Amino acid sequence: MDQIIEEAKERFGRLIEEQLKRVEGIKGQEDFINYDKLDRIIIGIIGGDGIGPAITGQAQRILEFLLREEIEKGRVRFSVIEGLTIEDRVRVMKAIPDGVLGELRRCHVILKGPTTTPRQGDPWPNVESANVAMRRELDLFANVRPVKVPENGIDWTFFRENTEGAYLLGSKGFHVNDDIAFDFKVITSPGAERIARSALEYAKGNGKKRVTIVTKANVVKTTDGKFLTICKEVGREYPEIEIDDWYIDIMAAKLLDENKRTEFEVFILPNLYGDILTDEAAQLQGGVGTVGSANIGKRYAMFEAIHGSAPRMVQEGRALYSDPSSIIRATSMLLNHIGYREKAETLDKALEICTRTERKLVITGRHTGATGQQFADYIMETIQS
């Protein structure tokens, strides 16, 4: 037993060393990139797995349509990045192959289709999530997900901490012996501070009056307690904004409470809770296929659909009928992030017309509905009209 304990202590010690170095890196970061000062903005395109290439291709068409003048002037350039499929990743047994990571670092922003993350019982070996690895390698610490259902008074923006929490060491847990397995949750002071400040700056800049912190600090006292404490400390610097906090379980219920949910505006959440709660919120908007997602860092930013790769649709020959709405919403967020706010608003309005107001085409995921290409054409025709 002594040997088992010593081996576990040694492994845990290495994890602590890694995280201490990471914290120092966060403290030494420069400020956010200024896209207005760049001669050229490079947009990386990653198809991903399953239905990813089908939906990402349609989003790229729309992006090229909206930015055609900028492309012609050389102000914007696209870089299509291959090699992030599950097959490629398993071949080298890395979440992101080295060559792909190098290409990503040459981009400023990335539009990414869903990638497959193997789970217990899958035919693939235990390769780390490409999303988790990309967020870590590019330090994309803020996952921003807006959800709007105007007819129900819902206008929420979620700021999910992206690089810590329960997912940071998701592939580095270990079995102490046949009876005991450990995973790890990590919260750092600078990590919690920067996600809190991002959410509060967003609230301040967009006229929001309330920011809600979501944890389970009554039970997970150390890590969630640190997250809650630091968010509240940062919140004191914004006296014009009301700061409150809720536990994740009751918060999940209140999103369904028609009498309460309209009171919420901006949320700050650790990684795992943010992942779960934003999927619930997306369902109220129309499902995970309707919500886009931004992953923001100081140097890089990545925009993606929030749903999975849907391999069954590919196996059944239905990939062309997959709904690109989520990644098209992410495309709007990308445009806004790099400074093309009017083009982002134009795309948002077209999406509203095509998915709610007019709905000349409906995507069902089968031959009974429109293809993704037909839907993208519909959006571009709406923009032109």
C-alpha positions as CSV (number, residue, x, y, z in Angstrom):
1,M,0.0,0.0,0.0
2,D,2.8,2.4,0.8
3,Q,4.2,2.1,-2.7
4,I,0.8,2.8,-4.2
5,I,0.4,5.9,-2.2
6,E,3.9,7.1,-3.1
7,E,3.3,6.6,-6.8
8,A,0.0,8.5,-6.5
9,K,1.8,11.4,-4.7
10,E,4.4,11.5,-7.3
11,R,1.9,11.8,-10.1
12,F,-0.1,14.4,-8.3
13,G,3.1,16.4,-7.6
14,R,3.8,16.5,-11.4
15,L,0.3,17.9,-12.0
16,I,0.8,20.6,-9.4
17,E,4.1,21.6,-11.0
18,E,2.4,21.9,-14.4
19,Q,-0.4,24.1,-13.0
20,L,2.0,26.4,-11.1
21,K,3.8,27.1,-14.4
22,R,0.5,27.7,-16.1
23,V,-0.5,30.2,-13.5
24,E,2.7,32.2,-14.0
25,G,2.0,32.2,-17.8
26,I,-1.5,33.7,-17.2
27,K,-0.1,36.4,-15.0
28,G,2.4,37.4,-17.7
29,Q,-0.1,37.7,-20.6
30,E,-0.3,40.7,-22.9
31,D,-3.5,42.6,-23.6
32,F,-6.2,41.6,-26.1
33,I,-5.2,41.7,-29.8
34,N,-6.4,44.8,-31.7
35,Y,-7.8,43.6,-35.1
36,D,-8.0,47.2,-36.4
37,K,-4.2,47.4,-36.4
38,L,-3.7,44.2,-38.4
39,D,-2.8,44.5,-42.1
40,R,-4.5,41.1,-42.7
41,I,-6.8,38.9,-40.7
42,I,-6.3,35.2,-41.2
43,I,-9.4,33.1,-40.6
44,G,-8.8,29.4,-40.1
45,I,-11.4,26.9,-41.2
46,I,-11.6,23.4,-39.6
47,G,-14.2,20.9,-40.9
48,G,-13.9,18.5,-38.0
49,D,-15.6,15.1,-37.9
50,G,-19.0,13.7,-38.9
51,I,-21.3,16.4,-40.1
52,G,-18.7,19.0,-39.4
53,P,-17.3,19.4,-42.9
54,A,-20.9,19.7,-44.3
55,I,-22.1,22.5,-42.0
56,T,-18.7,24.3,-41.8
57,G,-18.6,24.4,-45.6
58,Q,-21.9,26.3,-45.7
59,A,-20.8,28.7,-43.0
60,Q,-17.6,29.4,-44.9
61,R,-19.7,30.2,-48.0
62,I,-21.7,32.7,-46.1
63,L,-18.6,34.2,-44.5
64,E,-16.9,34.6,-48.0
65,F,-20.1,36.1,-49.3
66,L,-20.2,38.8,-46.6
67,L,-16.5,39.5,-46.7
68,R,-16.0,39.3,-50.4
69,E,-14.8,42.9,-50.7
70,E,-12.3,42.4,-47.8
71,I,-11.0,39.3,-49.4
72,E,-10.5,41.0,-52.7
73,K,-8.6,43.8,-51.0
74,G,-6.4,41.3,-49.2
75,R,-7.6,42.4,-45.8
76,V,-9.0,38.9,-45.0
77,R,-7.5,35.6,-46.0
78,F,-8.9,32.1,-45.3
79,S,-6.7,29.1,-44.3
80,V,-8.4,25.7,-44.6
81,I,-6.8,23.4,-42.1
82,E,-6.9,19.7,-42.6
83,G,-5.8,17.0,-40.2
84,L,-8.0,17.4,-37.1
85,T,-10.3,14.4,-37.8
86,I,-10.5,11.7,-35.2
87,E,-8.6,9.4,-37.6
88,D,-5.7,11.9,-37.9
89,R,-5.6,12.4,-34.1
90,V,-5.6,8.7,-33.3
91,R,-2.9,8.1,-35.9
92,V,-0.5,10.3,-33.9
93,M,-2.3,9.8,-30.5
94,K,-2.5,13.5,-29.9
95,A,-5.5,15.7,-29.3
96,I,-4.1,18.1,-31.9
97,P,-1.3,16.9,-34.3
98,D,1.8,19.1,-34.1
99,G,1.4,20.3,-37.7
100,V,-2.2,21.3,-37.2
101,L,-1.3,23.2,-34.0
102,G,1.3,25.2,-35.9
103,E,-1.3,26.1,-38.6
104,L,-3.7,27.2,-35.9
105,R,-1.2,29.5,-34.3
106,R,-0.7,31.3,-37.7
107,C,-4.4,32.2,-37.7
108,H,-6.1,35.0,-35.8
109,V,-9.5,33.5,-35.5
110,I,-10.8,30.0,-36.3
111,L,-14.2,28.7,-37.4
112,K,-14.4,25.1,-36.3
113,G,-16.8,22.2,-36.9
114,P,-17.6,19.6,-34.2
115,T,-14.9,17.0,-33.4
116,T,-15.3,13.6,-32.0
117,T,-14.2,13.0,-28.4
118,P,-13.8,9.2,-27.7
119,R,-15.6,7.9,-24.6
120,Q,-15.5,4.6,-22.7
121,G,-16.7,1.9,-25.0
122,D,-16.0,3.7,-28.2
123,P,-13.9,2.0,-30.9
124,W,-11.4,4.9,-30.7
125,P,-8.6,5.0,-28.1
126,N,-8.7,7.5,-25.3
127,V,-7.4,10.6,-27.1
128,E,-8.0,13.9,-25.3
129,S,-10.8,16.2,-26.5
130,A,-9.5,18.4,-29.4
131,N,-11.7,21.2,-28.0
132,V,-10.2,21.0,-24.5
133,A,-6.7,20.9,-26.0
134,M,-7.3,23.8,-28.3
135,R,-8.7,25.9,-25.5
136,R,-5.7,25.1,-23.4
137,E,-3.0,25.5,-26.2
138,L,-4.4,28.8,-27.5
139,D,-5.5,29.9,-24.0
140,L,-9.1,30.5,-25.1
141,F,-10.3,31.1,-21.6
142,A,-13.8,32.6,-22.2
143,N,-16.5,30.5,-23.7
144,V,-19.3,33.0,-24.6
145,R,-22.7,31.7,-25.6
146,P,-25.7,34.0,-26.2
147,V,-29.3,32.6,-26.0
148,K,-32.2,34.7,-27.1
149,V,-35.9,33.9,-27.2
150,P,-37.5,37.4,-27.6
151,E,-41.1,36.2,-27.4
152,N,-40.4,34.7,-24.0
153,G,-38.3,37.6,-22.7
154,I,-35.1,35.6,-22.7
155,D,-31.8,37.4,-23.5
156,W,-29.0,35.6,-21.8
157,T,-25.2,35.7,-22.3
158,F,-23.2,32.9,-20.6
159,F,-19.5,33.4,-19.8
160,R,-18.1,29.9,-19.1
161,E,-14.6,29.6,-17.9
162,N,-13.0,27.5,-20.5
163,T,-9.5,26.4,-19.5
164,E,-9.8,25.2,-15.8
165,G,-12.4,23.4,-13.7
166,A,-13.2,19.8,-14.1
167,Y,-12.1,19.6,-17.7
168,L,-8.5,20.9,-17.4
169,L,-7.0,17.6,-16.4
170,G,-9.7,15.4,-17.9
171,S,-7.2,13.1,-19.5
172,K,-4.8,13.0,-16.5
173,G,-6.9,11.4,-13.9
174,F,-5.7,8.0,-12.8
175,H,-6.6,4.7,-11.2
176,V,-4.8,4.4,-7.8
177,N,-5.6,0.7,-7.8
178,D,-8.5,-1.4,-9.0
179,D,-10.8,0.1,-6.4
180,I,-10.1,3.8,-6.6
181,A,-10.0,6.3,-9.4
182,F,-9.3,10.1,-9.2
183,D,-10.0,13.0,-11.4
184,F,-9.1,16.6,-10.6
185,K,-10.7,20.0,-10.6
186,V,-8.5,23.1,-10.8
187,I,-9.5,26.7,-10.1
188,T,-6.8,29.4,-10.0
189,S,-7.1,33.0,-8.9
190,P,-5.9,34.6,-12.2
191,G,-8.1,32.2,-14.1
192,A,-11.3,33.1,-12.2
193,E,-10.4,36.8,-12.2
194,R,-10.1,37.1,-16.0
195,I,-13.4,35.3,-16.8
196,A,-15.2,37.5,-14.2
197,R,-13.7,40.6,-15.7
198,S,-14.6,39.6,-19.2
199,A,-18.2,39.0,-18.2
200,L,-18.5,42.2,-16.2
201,E,-16.8,44.3,-19.0
202,Y,-19.3,42.8,-21.4
203,A,-22.2,43.7,-19.1
204,K,-20.9,47.2,-18.7
205,G,-20.4,47.7,-22.4
206,N,-23.8,46.3,-23.4
207,G,-26.0,48.0,-20.8
208,K,-26.6,44.9,-18.7
209,K,-27.5,45.5,-15.1
210,R,-27.2,42.1,-13.6
211,V,-24.5,39.4,-13.5
212,T,-25.1,36.0,-11.9
213,I,-22.4,33.7,-10.6
214,V,-23.2,30.0,-10.7
215,T,-21.3,27.5,-8.6
216,K,-21.9,24.7,-6.1
217,A,-19.8,26.4,-3.4
218,N,-21.9,25.1,-0.6
219,V,-20.6,21.6,-1.3
220,V,-17.5,21.9,-3.5
221,K,-16.1,24.4,-1.0
222,T,-12.5,24.8,-2.0
223,T,-12.5,25.2,-5.8
224,D,-16.0,26.5,-6.3
225,G,-15.5,28.7,-3.2
226,K,-12.5,30.3,-4.7
227,F,-14.3,30.9,-8.0
228,L,-17.2,32.5,-6.2
229,T,-15.1,34.7,-3.9
230,I,-12.9,36.0,-6.7
231,C,-15.9,36.8,-9.0
232,K,-17.5,38.7,-6.1
233,E,-14.2,40.6,-5.5
234,V,-14.0,41.7,-9.1
235,G,-17.7,42.5,-9.1
236,R,-17.1,45.2,-6.4
237,E,-15.2,47.2,-9.1
238,Y,-18.5,47.5,-11.0
239,P,-20.9,49.1,-8.5
240,E,-23.4,49.9,-11.3
241,I,-24.0,46.2,-11.8
242,E,-26.0,43.9,-9.5
243,I,-24.0,40.8,-8.6
244,D,-25.8,37.7,-7.3
245,D,-25.0,34.0,-7.1
246,W,-26.9,30.8,-7.4
247,Y,-26.1,27.1,-7.0
248,I,-26.0,25.2,-10.3
249,D,-28.9,22.8,-9.4
250,I,-31.4,25.5,-8.6
251,M,-30.2,27.6,-11.4
252,A,-31.0,24.8,-13.9
253,A,-34.5,24.8,-12.5
254,K,-34.9,28.6,-12.6
255,L,-34.1,28.7,-16.3
256,L,-37.3,26.9,-16.8
257,D,-39.3,29.1,-14.4
258,E,-41.3,31.5,-16.6
259,N,-41.8,33.9,-13.7
260,K,-38.1,34.1,-12.8
261,R,-35.9,33.5,-15.9
262,T,-36.5,36.8,-17.6
263,E,-34.7,38.5,-14.7
264,F,-31.3,37.0,-15.6
265,E,-29.0,38.7,-18.1
266,V,-25.3,37.6,-17.8
267,F,-23.9,34.5,-16.2
268,I,-20.4,33.5,-15.0
269,L,-19.8,29.8,-14.6
270,P,-16.9,27.3,-14.1
271,N,-16.3,25.0,-17.0
272,L,-18.5,21.9,-16.3
273,Y,-21.5,23.9,-15.0
274,G,-21.3,26.2,-18.0
275,D,-21.2,23.3,-20.4
276,I,-24.4,21.8,-18.9
277,L,-26.4,25.0,-18.3
278,T,-25.8,26.4,-21.8
279,D,-27.1,23.2,-23.4
280,E,-30.2,23.6,-21.3
281,A,-30.6,27.2,-22.3
282,A,-30.0,26.3,-26.0
283,Q,-32.9,23.9,-25.8
284,L,-35.2,26.8,-24.9
285,Q,-34.1,28.6,-28.1
286,G,-34.7,25.7,-30.3
287,G,-32.0,23.1,-29.5
288,V,-28.2,22.9,-29.4
289,G,-28.2,23.2,-33.2
290,T,-29.4,26.8,-33.0
291,V,-26.7,28.3,-30.7
292,G,-23.3,29.4,-31.6
293,S,-20.3,29.5,-29.4
294,A,-17.2,31.8,-29.1
295,N,-14.0,30.8,-27.4
296,I,-12.0,34.0,-26.7
297,G,-8.4,34.5,-25.6
298,K,-6.2,37.5,-25.7
299,R,-4.3,36.4,-28.8
300,Y,-6.6,33.9,-30.5
301,A,-10.3,33.2,-30.8
302,M,-12.2,30.1,-32.0
303,F,-15.9,30.0,-33.0
304,E,-17.9,26.8,-33.3
305,A,-21.2,25.0,-33.2
306,I,-22.1,23.7,-29.7
307,H,-23.4,20.3,-30.8
308,G,-21.6,17.1,-31.6
309,S,-20.4,15.5,-34.8
310,A,-23.5,13.3,-35.3
311,P,-21.7,10.3,-36.8
312,R,-25.0,8.5,-37.2
313,M,-26.2,11.1,-39.7
314,V,-23.1,10.4,-41.8
315,Q,-23.5,6.6,-41.5
316,E,-27.1,7.0,-42.8
317,G,-26.1,9.3,-45.6
318,R,-27.9,12.3,-44.2
319,A,-24.9,14.7,-43.7
320,L,-26.1,17.0,-46.4
321,Y,-29.4,17.5,-44.5
322,S,-27.6,18.6,-41.3
323,D,-28.6,22.0,-39.8
324,P,-25.8,24.6,-40.1
325,S,-27.7,27.1,-37.9
326,S,-25.4,26.8,-34.9
327,I,-22.1,27.3,-36.8
328,I,-23.7,30.1,-38.8
329,R,-24.6,31.8,-35.5
330,A,-20.9,31.3,-34.5
331,T,-20.0,32.9,-37.8
332,S,-21.9,36.0,-36.8
333,M,-20.0,36.1,-33.5
334,L,-16.8,35.8,-35.4
335,L,-17.6,38.7,-37.6
336,N,-18.5,40.8,-34.6
337,H,-15.3,39.9,-32.8
338,I,-13.0,41.0,-35.6
339,G,-14.8,44.3,-36.0
340,Y,-17.4,43.7,-38.7
341,R,-20.4,44.4,-36.5
342,E,-22.7,45.6,-39.2
343,K,-22.2,42.4,-41.2
344,A,-22.8,40.4,-38.1
345,E,-26.1,42.2,-37.5
346,T,-27.1,41.7,-41.1
347,L,-26.4,37.9,-40.7
348,D,-28.3,37.8,-37.4
349,K,-31.4,39.5,-39.0
350,A,-31.3,37.1,-41.9
351,L,-31.1,34.1,-39.5
352,E,-34.1,35.5,-37.6
353,I,-36.1,35.8,-40.8
354,C,-35.1,32.4,-42.1
355,T,-35.6,30.5,-38.8
356,R,-38.5,32.3,-37.2
357,T,-40.3,35.0,-39.2
358,E,-40.6,33.7,-42.7
359,R,-39.3,30.1,-42.6
360,K,-39.6,29.2,-46.3
361,L,-37.3,26.3,-45.7
362,V,-37.3,23.9,-42.8
363,I,-34.4,21.5,-42.0
364,T,-35.5,18.2,-40.5
365,G,-32.2,16.3,-40.8
366,R,-33.7,14.1,-43.4
367,H,-34.8,14.2,-47.1
368,T,-38.1,15.5,-45.9
369,G,-36.5,18.9,-45.3
370,A,-34.0,21.3,-46.9
371,T,-30.3,20.6,-47.2
372,G,-27.7,22.7,-45.5
373,Q,-26.7,24.2,-48.8
374,Q,-30.3,25.2,-49.6
375,F,-30.5,26.8,-46.2
376,A,-27.3,28.7,-46.7
377,D,-28.5,29.9,-50.1
378,Y,-31.8,31.0,-48.5
379,I,-29.8,33.1,-46.0
380,M,-27.7,34.8,-48.6
381,E,-30.7,35.5,-50.8
382,T,-32.4,37.0,-47.7
383,I,-29.4,39.3,-47.1
384,Q,-29.4,40.4,-50.8
385,S,-33.2,41.2,-50.8
